[in-house]
Amino acid sequence: MTFSFRLEQPDGMAADPPTLRASVPNWRAGDTIPLGRDRTLRVVEVRAGRPDENPVLIVEDTDREDVS
């Protein structure tokens, strides 16, 4: 089963990508969403959508740090 989420930046603009489909239904602030080898989004806030809308994840881009 997959769950759909809208992604927004903290300023209210749509994030890139603007939506996420994931098997994880319970995102929390601090969780990270890997978008490939060089890009990760961090969940800042989770907002419940209206009954007819998908929940909204407020996200920010974060640089991936190399861990040696």
Stockholm file with secondary structure:
# STOCKHOLM 1.0

chainA/1-68         MTFSFRLEQPDGMAADPPTLRASVPNWRAGDTIPLGRDRTLRVVEVRAGRPDENPVLIVEDTDREDVS
#=GR chainA/1-68 SS CCEEEEEECTTSSEEEEEEEEESCCCCCTTCEEECSSSCEEEEEEEECCCTTSCCEEEEEEECCCCCC
#=GC SS_cons        CCEEEEEECTTSSEEEEEEEEESCCCCCTTCEEECSSSCEEEEEEEECCCTTSCCEEEEEEECCCCCC
//
